[in-house]
Amino acid sequence: MLKLVIFVVFVAYVAASPAVKSDALSAGTEKRWSKPPTLEDDCEAGATQCAANPSSDPFVKPGDCTHFYQCSNGYLCTMDCPDDLVFNPEIKVCDWPWNVTNCGGGPSPPYYDPDCLSPGGIPISRLPFAKPGDCDSYYKCWRGHRFEFDCPLWFVFNPKTGCCDWPIKVPGCGPTLPPKPVPPPSCTDKNGKPLSTGPMAKPGDCNNFYQCGAGILYTMPCAPGTVFNPDKKSCDWPYNVPGC
């Protein structure tokens, strides 16, 4: 009789066990999801702006140029624009301030470089072009703004090709060659007869002059404080000789 009672109690426990287990799982699940997932502080749940479209494109945050709203799974999130940019509601991206009315744009347009404007005054972008008087650098235009760039070491800008090139290919930007030396005067005639001459200017030298004696070229000095005057063919005061 005792064994029968124990068996009945065991069967009743087993029969009740699935219901107990099911209730426990149900309660555990309800407890786990009764609170929504944690979001960052810049997102707000239950915002009316996200009621119609729980996941939206970016849209303007009234009175704030440097931030914008975007709905994500029903949460209203405040997003930042990068430094120096503001939100442009027309194209729904962060943009330059001068392109957005009341955020830097408006009646006073930004300054555009004259080199970067079309004949009609419209800002343009241009391919590289020469910087006057500078072989090592060049300009480029982007939306009306001019930027300066440097060529790599040993290269110069070639305005014909619009890129940096070897200096030898760019007239006026290659290595400067020294002037050819002026040959000294000859002290013989066309027949080879030795000559003796009066004083002659020595090119590039104010303090000395040439003179031929019996077919030999001599370099003669002027006295200290004087220079050679080719007009008088003698040494003279410096203020009487232009360039000396």
One Martini backbone bead per residue (centre of mass of N, CA, C, O) as a GRO file, in nm:
protein
  244
    1MET     BB    1   0.058   0.062  -0.020
    2LEU     BB    2   0.304   0.253  -0.001
    3LYS     BB    3   0.403   0.214  -0.296
    4LEU     BB    4   0.152   0.333  -0.433
    5VAL     BB    5   0.173   0.620  -0.321
    6ILE     BB    6   0.453   0.688  -0.436
    7PHE     BB    7   0.382   0.647  -0.736
    8VAL     BB    8   0.161   0.865  -0.757
    9VAL     BB    9   0.337   1.104  -0.676
   10PHE     BB   10   0.546   1.075  -0.907
   11VAL     BB   11   0.349   1.106  -1.145
   12ALA     BB   12   0.245   1.388  -1.064
   13TYR     BB   13   0.525   1.533  -1.088
   14VAL     BB   14   0.585   1.465  -1.380
   15ALA     BB   15   0.327   1.595  -1.499
   16ALA     BB   16   0.406   1.890  -1.376
   17SER     BB   17   0.690   1.968  -1.481
   18PRO     BB   18   0.653   2.108  -1.767
   19ALA     BB   19   0.489   2.348  -1.662
   20VAL     BB   20   0.701   2.457  -1.475
   21LYS     BB   21   0.925   2.495  -1.688
   22SER     BB   22   0.764   2.679  -1.880
   23ASP     BB   23   0.715   2.907  -1.675
   24ALA     BB   24   1.012   2.974  -1.622
   25LEU     BB   25   1.092   3.053  -1.912
   26SER     BB   26   0.880   3.269  -1.947
   27ALA     BB   27   0.975   3.448  -1.714
   28GLY     BB   28   1.267   3.483  -1.810
   29THR     BB   29   1.204   3.618  -2.082
   30GLU     BB   30   1.042   3.857  -1.973
   31LYS     BB   31   1.275   3.970  -1.804
   32ARG     BB   32   1.488   4.016  -2.030
   33TRP     BB   33   1.273   4.204  -2.238
   34SER     BB   34   1.144   4.439  -2.060
   35LYS     BB   35   1.416   4.585  -2.152
   36PRO     BB   36   1.568   4.772  -2.351
   37PRO     BB   37   1.830   4.831  -2.512
   38THR     BB   38   2.116   4.987  -2.477
   39LEU     BB   39   2.190   5.327  -2.545
   40GLU     BB   40   2.303   5.602  -2.630
   41ASP     BB   41   2.267   5.933  -2.531
   42ASP     BB   42   2.198   6.030  -2.851
   43CYS     BB   43   1.938   5.853  -2.801
   44GLU     BB   44   1.574   5.835  -2.855
   45ALA     BB   45   1.283   5.717  -2.732
   46GLY     BB   46   0.965   5.781  -2.870
   47ALA     BB   47   0.983   5.962  -3.107
   48THR     BB   48   0.786   6.131  -3.332
   49GLN     BB   49   0.991   6.143  -3.580
   50CYS     BB   50   0.979   5.797  -3.589
   51ALA     BB   51   0.687   5.690  -3.642
   52ALA     BB   52   0.675   5.671  -3.963
   53ASN     BB   53   1.014   5.628  -3.965
   54PRO     BB   54   1.231   5.430  -3.801
   55SER     BB   55   1.421   5.440  -4.075
   56SER     BB   56   1.616   5.709  -4.178
   57ASP     BB   57   1.716   5.976  -4.304
   58PRO     BB   58   1.867   6.248  -4.283
   59PHE     BB   59   1.782   6.535  -4.067
   60VAL     BB   60   1.702   6.820  -3.938
   61LYS     BB   61   1.811   7.029  -3.669
   62PRO     BB   62   1.671   7.265  -3.517
   63GLY     BB   63   1.906   7.525  -3.468
   64ASP     BB   64   2.134   7.314  -3.593
   65CYS     BB   65   2.423   7.288  -3.794
   66THR     BB   66   2.624   7.049  -3.660
   67HIS     BB   67   2.358   6.876  -3.663
   68PHE     BB   68   2.162   6.563  -3.683
   69TYR     BB   69   1.906   6.351  -3.776
   70GLN     BB   70   1.832   5.989  -3.702
   71CYS     BB   71   1.661   5.698  -3.766
   72SER     BB   72   1.682   5.392  -3.546
   73ASN     BB   73   1.460   5.172  -3.475
   74GLY     BB   74   1.289   5.433  -3.342
   75TYR     BB   75   1.540   5.606  -3.288
   76LEU     BB   76   1.661   5.923  -3.193
   77CYS     BB   77   1.951   6.054  -3.350
   78THR     BB   78   2.242   6.241  -3.280
   79MET     BB   79   2.454   6.395  -3.517
   80ASP     BB   80   2.776   6.467  -3.634
   81CYS     BB   81   2.974   6.689  -3.778
   82PRO     BB   82   3.242   6.772  -3.900
   83ASP     BB   83   3.473   6.981  -3.901
   84ASP     BB   84   3.358   7.276  -4.068
   85LEU     BB   85   3.071   7.151  -4.085
   86VAL     BB   86   2.734   7.125  -4.221
   87PHE     BB   87   2.401   7.075  -4.256
   88ASN     BB   88   2.235   6.964  -4.560
   89PRO     BB   89   1.899   6.926  -4.641
   90GLU     BB   90   1.909   6.890  -4.956
   91ILE     BB   91   2.147   6.645  -4.950
   92LYS     BB   92   2.194   6.498  -4.666
   93VAL     BB   93   2.472   6.641  -4.582
   94CYS     BB   94   2.773   6.741  -4.514
   95ASP     BB   95   2.889   7.085  -4.549
   96TRP     BB   96   2.961   7.376  -4.649
   97PRO     BB   97   2.856   7.669  -4.515
   98TRP     BB   98   2.816   7.835  -4.794
   99ASN     BB   99   2.580   7.612  -4.888
  100VAL     BB  100   2.413   7.715  -4.622
  101THR     BB  101   2.151   7.855  -4.511
  102ASN     BB  102   2.220   8.000  -4.196
  103CYS     BB  103   2.540   7.850  -4.207
  104GLY     BB  104   2.715   8.081  -4.396
  105GLY     BB  105   2.520   8.143  -4.595
  106GLY     BB  106   2.405   8.374  -4.856
  107PRO     BB  107   2.442   8.694  -4.961
  108SER     BB  108   2.749   8.632  -4.879
  109PRO     BB  109   2.979   8.521  -5.058
  110PRO     BB  110   3.246   8.363  -5.100
  111TYR     BB  111   3.568   8.351  -5.172
  112TYR     BB  112   3.710   8.373  -5.501
  113ASP     BB  113   3.933   8.299  -5.725
  114PRO     BB  114   3.998   8.434  -6.030
  115ASP     BB  115   4.134   8.163  -6.147
  116CYS     BB  116   3.837   8.004  -6.047
  117LEU     BB  117   3.673   8.143  -6.286
  118SER     BB  118   3.455   8.201  -6.502
  119PRO     BB  119   3.352   8.433  -6.728
  120GLY     BB  120   3.067   8.430  -6.546
  121GLY     BB  121   3.160   8.372  -6.227
  122ILE     BB  122   3.199   8.066  -6.193
  123PRO     BB  123   3.287   7.816  -6.011
  124ILE     BB  124   3.583   7.616  -6.059
  125SER     BB  125   3.764   7.346  -6.197
  126ARG     BB  126   4.118   7.277  -6.237
  127LEU     BB  127   4.387   7.214  -6.379
  128PRO     BB  128   4.697   7.235  -6.373
  129PHE     BB  129   4.895   7.538  -6.313
  130ALA     BB  130   5.097   7.792  -6.328
  131LYS     BB  131   5.335   7.961  -6.131
  132PRO     BB  132   5.449   8.253  -6.142
  133GLY     BB  133   5.800   8.236  -6.106
  134ASP     BB  134   5.755   7.908  -6.048
  135CYS     BB  135   5.886   7.584  -6.090
  136ASP     BB  136   5.811   7.406  -5.814
  137SER     BB  137   5.513   7.505  -5.859
  138TYR     BB  138   5.143   7.484  -5.838
  139TYR     BB  139   4.805   7.499  -5.954
  140LYS     BB  140   4.465   7.446  -5.820
  141CYS     BB  141   4.116   7.398  -5.878
  142TRP     BB  142   3.827   7.404  -5.634
  143ARG     BB  143   3.541   7.546  -5.641
  144GLY     BB  144   3.707   7.841  -5.657
  145HIS     BB  145   3.969   7.722  -5.525
  146ARG     BB  146   4.307   7.780  -5.451
  147PHE     BB  147   4.591   7.558  -5.485
  148GLU     BB  148   4.910   7.462  -5.359
  149PHE     BB  149   5.187   7.286  -5.515
  150ASP     BB  150   5.452   7.051  -5.507
  151CYS     BB  151   5.719   6.930  -5.639
  152PRO     BB  152   5.933   6.712  -5.654
  153LEU     BB  153   6.237   6.640  -5.625
  154TRP     BB  154   6.394   6.758  -5.927
  155PHE     BB  155   6.127   6.899  -6.010
  156VAL     BB  156   5.907   7.055  -6.252
  157PHE     BB  157   5.676   7.253  -6.399
  158ASN     BB  158   5.470   7.167  -6.688
  159PRO     BB  159   5.247   7.351  -6.877
  160LYS     BB  160   5.203   7.153  -7.123
  161THR     BB  161   5.131   6.883  -6.936
  162GLY     BB  162   5.044   6.935  -6.622
  163CYS     BB  163   5.328   6.842  -6.493
  164CYS     BB  164   5.589   6.698  -6.360
  165ASP     BB  165   5.937   6.751  -6.458
  166TRP     BB  166   6.212   6.777  -6.620
  167PRO     BB  167   6.406   7.056  -6.645
  168ILE     BB  168   6.505   7.011  -6.947
  169LYS     BB  169   6.184   7.033  -7.054
  170VAL     BB  170   6.187   7.337  -6.925
  171PRO     BB  171   6.184   7.640  -7.009
  172GLY     BB  172   6.358   7.821  -6.753
  173CYS     BB  173   6.411   7.543  -6.547
  174GLY     BB  174   6.689   7.489  -6.590
  175PRO     BB  175   7.005   7.489  -6.590
  176THR     BB  176   7.249   7.730  -6.537
  177LEU     BB  177   7.466   7.854  -6.759
  178PRO     BB  178   7.754   7.972  -6.813
  179PRO     BB  179   7.910   8.194  -6.968
  180LYS     BB  180   8.094   8.243  -7.223
  181PRO     BB  181   8.401   8.301  -7.276
  182VAL     BB  182   8.606   8.561  -7.358
  183PRO     BB  183   8.830   8.598  -7.574
  184PRO     BB  184   9.119   8.704  -7.613
  185PRO     BB  185   9.307   8.902  -7.768
  186SER     BB  186   9.493   8.940  -8.042
  187CYS     BB  187   9.864   8.982  -8.121
  188THR     BB  188   9.783   8.925  -8.427
  189ASP     BB  189   9.752   8.907  -8.740
  190LYS     BB  190   9.636   8.739  -9.022
  191ASN     BB  191   9.956   8.668  -9.075
  192GLY     BB  192  10.112   8.658  -8.780
  193LYS     BB  193  10.186   8.935  -8.691
  194PRO     BB  194  10.311   9.113  -8.459
  195LEU     BB  195  10.171   9.317  -8.196
  196SER     BB  196  10.117   9.663  -8.094
  197THR     BB  197   9.921   9.820  -7.838
  198GLY     BB  198   9.690   9.958  -7.677
  199PRO     BB  199   9.471   9.985  -7.453
  200MET     BB  200   9.233   9.732  -7.323
  201ALA     BB  201   8.959   9.591  -7.240
  202LYS     BB  202   8.854   9.380  -6.968
  203PRO     BB  203   8.617   9.174  -6.939
  204GLY     BB  204   8.481   9.210  -6.614
  205ASP     BB  205   8.729   9.427  -6.557
  206CYS     BB  206   8.815   9.729  -6.392
  207ASN     BB  207   9.133   9.698  -6.279
  208ASN     BB  208   9.199   9.601  -6.573
  209PHE     BB  209   9.414   9.556  -6.872
  210TYR     BB  210   9.502   9.542  -7.202
  211GLN     BB  211   9.825   9.461  -7.380
  212CYS     BB  212  10.027   9.477  -7.661
  213GLY     BB  213  10.370   9.323  -7.698
  214ALA     BB  214  10.513   9.178  -7.945
  215GLY     BB  215  10.261   8.954  -7.942
  216ILE     BB  216  10.197   9.009  -7.636
  217LEU     BB  217   9.978   8.951  -7.369
  218TYR     BB  218   9.882   9.193  -7.129
  219THR     BB  219   9.819   9.245  -6.781
  220MET     BB  220   9.703   9.551  -6.647
  221PRO     BB  221   9.709   9.770  -6.385
  222CYS     BB  222   9.554   9.981  -6.187
  223ALA     BB  223   9.547  10.209  -5.978
  224PRO     BB  224   9.458  10.270  -5.683
  225GLY     BB  225   9.119  10.387  -5.717
  226THR     BB  226   9.106  10.282  -6.012
  227VAL     BB  227   8.981  10.256  -6.352
  228PHE     BB  228   8.895  10.148  -6.657
  229ASN     BB  229   8.865  10.355  -6.956
  230PRO     BB  230   8.755  10.285  -7.275
  231ASP     BB  231   8.727  10.573  -7.392
  232LYS     BB  232   9.031  10.669  -7.293
  233LYS     BB  233   9.239  10.437  -7.245
  234SER     BB  234   9.232  10.469  -6.919
  235CYS     BB  235   9.269  10.550  -6.609
  236ASP     BB  236   9.005  10.617  -6.363
  237TRP     BB  237   8.745  10.726  -6.214
  238PRO     BB  238   8.469  10.549  -6.122
  239TYR     BB  239   8.248  10.783  -6.183
  240ASN     BB  240   8.339  10.773  -6.509
  241VAL     BB  241   8.245  10.451  -6.496
  242PRO     BB  242   8.016  10.258  -6.592
  243GLY     BB  243   8.001   9.977  -6.366
  244CYS     BB  244   8.262  10.084  -6.159
   0.00000   0.00000   0.00000
